[in-house]
Amino acid sequence: MSATANKKLMQDIFAAAANPDPAARDRALFSASLAEDAKWVVTGQYSWSRTFSGKDAILNDLHGYVRTRLRDRTRTIAHRFIADGDIVVVEAKGDNVTPDGVRYDNDYCLVFRLADGKIKEIREYCDSVLTEKALGPFPQAPARAAG
């Protein structure tokens, strides 16, 4: 796909997931656009820093755990998209609250690598101090239940 098509896909994904109406937010396009062998790299040197390998690990281990640390109807609002070939860089800001009422409005720089209309890799850059202050440390063992 072209840089323009990749950028449009990412714009559509973020627009659907950040709808101002919480009942209308839709993350299905993100899930459908995630390659089975995708990886999400949380950069830095803190407890959340690791690579989540595979669609299942991204959706369940990373996003599943994040959902347990935030109130329902979370969102991340993108405000800049820059595309170059198979790379789309997205600057975004969270609009989230923990169950204890703590705001978690992190600033993100997300670097997406796409191939054939699928997200193959995501590199996340954010305020690690804010992440651990609001969400706590990431558990050492996978967040999903065994079985």
C-alpha positions in Angstrom: 0.0 0.0 0.0 1.1 3.6 -0.5 2.0 6.0 2.3 -1.3 7.8 1.6 -3.3 4.6 2.0 -1.4 3.6 5.1 -2.0 7.0 6.6 -5.7 6.9 5.8 -6.0 3.4 7.4 -4.4 4.8 10.6 -6.6 7.9 10.6 -9.7 5.6 10.2 -8.6 3.4 13.1 -8.0 6.3 15.5 -11.2 8.1 14.4 -13.3 5.0 15.1 -11.7 4.4 18.5 -11.8 8.0 19.7 -15.4 8.8 18.8 -16.7 11.5 21.3 -19.7 9.3 21.9 -18.5 6.5 24.2 -21.2 4.1 22.9 -20.0 4.6 19.3 -16.3 3.9 19.9 -15.2 1.0 17.8 -11.8 -0.8 18.0 -12.8 -3.5 15.5 -10.8 -1.9 12.6 -7.7 -1.9 14.8 -8.1 -5.6 15.6 -8.9 -6.5 12.0 -5.9 -4.5 10.8 -3.4 -6.1 13.2 -1.3 -8.8 11.6 -1.3 -12.2 13.4 2.5 -11.9 13.8 2.5 -8.2 14.8 4.6 -6.9 17.7 4.1 -4.0 20.0 7.3 -2.6 21.5 6.9 -0.5 24.7 10.2 1.4 24.7 12.2 2.6 27.7 13.6 1.0 30.8 10.6 0.7 33.2 8.3 -2.2 34.1 6.1 -1.8 31.0 9.1 -1.9 28.6 8.9 -5.1 26.7 7.8 -6.6 23.4 4.4 -8.1 23.0 4.7 -10.6 20.2 1.6 -11.7 18.2 -1.9 -10.3 17.8 -3.1 -12.3 20.8 -0.4 -10.9 23.1 -1.2 -7.3 22.0 -4.9 -7.6 22.4 -5.0 -9.7 25.6 -1.8 -9.3 27.5 -1.2 -5.6 26.8 -4.6 -4.1 26.0 -6.4 -6.6 28.3 -4.3 -5.5 31.2 -4.6 -1.8 30.4 -8.4 -2.2 30.4 -8.2 -3.6 34.0 -6.4 -0.4 35.1 -8.8 2.1 33.4 -12.5 2.9 33.5 -14.6 1.7 30.6 -14.8 3.8 27.5 -11.1 4.8 27.3 -9.7 6.6 24.3 -6.6 7.9 22.7 -7.0 11.0 20.4 -4.6 11.4 17.5 -3.7 14.9 16.5 -0.9 14.3 13.9 -0.2 11.6 11.3 3.0 11.5 9.3 3.5 8.8 6.7 6.5 7.7 4.7 6.2 4.5 2.8 5.3 1.7 5.1 5.7 3.8 8.3 3.0 6.0 9.9 3.9 8.1 12.9 1.0 9.1 15.1 1.1 11.7 17.9 -1.7 11.2 20.3 -3.0 12.0 23.7 -4.9 9.8 26.1 -8.3 10.7 27.6 -8.6 8.1 30.4 -9.4 7.7 34.1 -8.4 4.9 36.5 -11.1 3.2 38.6 -9.8 5.4 41.5 -10.4 8.6 39.6 -6.8 9.4 38.6 -6.5 11.0 35.2 -4.3 9.1 32.8 -3.9 11.4 29.8 -0.5 10.3 28.5 1.2 11.8 25.5 2.1 9.2 22.9 4.3 9.0 19.8 3.4 5.7 18.1 5.4 4.4 15.1 3.4 1.9 13.0 5.0 -0.3 10.4 2.5 -1.7 7.9 2.7 -4.3 5.2 -0.1 -5.2 2.7 -2.7 -3.2 4.8 -1.8 -4.9 8.1 -0.1 -3.5 11.1 3.2 -5.4 11.6 4.9 -3.4 14.3 4.1 -0.7 16.8 6.7 1.2 18.8 5.3 3.2 21.7 7.0 6.2 23.2 5.3 7.9 26.2 5.8 9.4 29.7 6.9 6.3 31.6 6.8 8.0 35.0 3.1 9.0 34.4 2.3 5.4 33.3 3.7 3.8 36.4 2.2 6.6 38.7 -1.3 6.2 37.3 -1.4 2.5 36.3 1.3 1.0 38.5 4.0 -1.4 37.4 3.3 -4.0 34.7 3.1 -7.5 36.2 6.1 -9.8 35.6 3.9 -12.7 34.5 1.4 -12.4 31.6 -1.7 -10.7 32.6 -4.1 -13.2 31.1 -5.4 -16.1 33.1 -3.8 -19.5 32.5 -5.9 -22.2 30.9 
